[in-house]
């Protein structure tokens, strides 16, 4: 005896079930599921599953916008949760293997950081779509003749709500749901990243409008690097807790000649200063106004080091007596020439750094394998030039940052800007970015974001300003409003086709690139803009 087939009349379908289906799977998605999964399922499952035509009749609606927004938000929640779980598994099983891990306190599911992060992202998407459509309809209604009386009574409000940018800016209010995310470093980083991209896109829009048509040929985003490197180097020496660890490890791992490592034949029972102790000693030298070097070899019965710098005695005691500055005895104790040390640094640092960037740039070029197949010689030359430029930029910046300490010892009096010299040294190091000025914009903006985050933390630590509660959320909302406004007025000012399509998804327009739909009228916009490697 066979079970009765479901009725083909959609009107007899339960309303709650119909809405549940509409807000879960669209008709097009159900057709794909039926074709690839349900059609291969056991007979019992196939009998209970309606065919695609029947399902389409059940979920058909005059307006599917809200249901599509809920479906998209739900998928963002599930996708982000899955990604976070996979990352936790990789971190625990591979990255942190063999390390002692602290036991995490048990929390309720609603206080779980992963749940709150996924919920925040999904709510931002949902309400961004709903608010965007709400303000579009409100604007259309206010522009009708029936709303003429309202426009006369409220001219200012009417001008705001009927503006072309009103839906884009109004939808940005959904950014307040970032407050659902835990207020940790991730939220701050996301707010700073959005702020930097908003500034970048606003600059692109102004550039397309001709605001910077008379700029000099050397003007560009690379000019961010001197200021960013100056701030980061100063924070690295004096406020390391406000400095990104990855930057610090990279600098110290690629600083031969300047960071004296423990000799292999050094007695194991004697202490040797660590890398960060050497950096802390440089900060103490700056506070002491860069004292001169008194060689223990020439004056064995004299106290040659201040009491606060005894940790560096193993490095400075055997230093060459011809060295004049204590900082030079700490950085290059066996060589009396600062210039020779600087040249030797480049000879030793460039080869390993070239191998490092060769691995990274080669891996990044794999998605562009078609260019190598079409023109292998040209593509290989381009890759080699990128590797060499990045190597010279990184090695030159690190070497100049260390070498500037010796340079200022020769050029400046001991008491002149004793602590600010590190900012000046980083400022000089940042000019090596000129080599990457045509293709390093993403690196420059990343460094600027990192410097901005570090500067804010230093200011809070030293009392220059007070932290604003949920200030990162407000910054995110403001930045999102600028991005939406620029995207509405000039889509090509938003760099990156994938990002423009993502903004289209955020607005509910679908995975489309509005820059491609803008027509030939703006085809010349952005022609001279910087590009990323």
Secondary structure, 3 states (H helix, E strand, C coil): CCCCCCCCCHHHCCHHHHHHHHCCCCHHHHHHHHHHCHHHCCHHHHHHCCCHHHHHHHHCCCCCHHHHHHHHHHHHHHHHHHHHHHHHHHHHHHHCCCCCCCCCCCCCHHHCHHHHHHHHHHHHHHHHHHHHHHHHHHHHHHCCHHHHHHHHHCHHHHHHHCCCCHHHHHHHHHHHHHHHCCCCHHHHHHHHHHHHHHHHHHHHHHHHCCCCCCCCCCCCHHHHHHHHHHHHHHHHHHCHHHCCHHHHHHHHHCCCCCCCCCCCCCCCCCCCCCHHHHHHHHHHHHHCCCCECCCCCCCCCCCCCCHHHHHHHHHHCCCCCCCCEHHHHHHCCCCCCHHHHHHHHHHHHHHHHHHHHHHHHHHHCHHHHHHHHHCHHHHHHHHHHHHHHHHHHHHHHHHHHHHHHHHHHHHCCCCCCCCCHHHHHHHHHHHHHHHHCCCEHHHHHHHHHHHHHHHHHHHHHHCCCCCCCCHHHHHHHHHHHHHHHHHHHCHHHCCCHHHHHHHHHHHCCCCCCCCCCCCHHHCCCCCCCCCEC
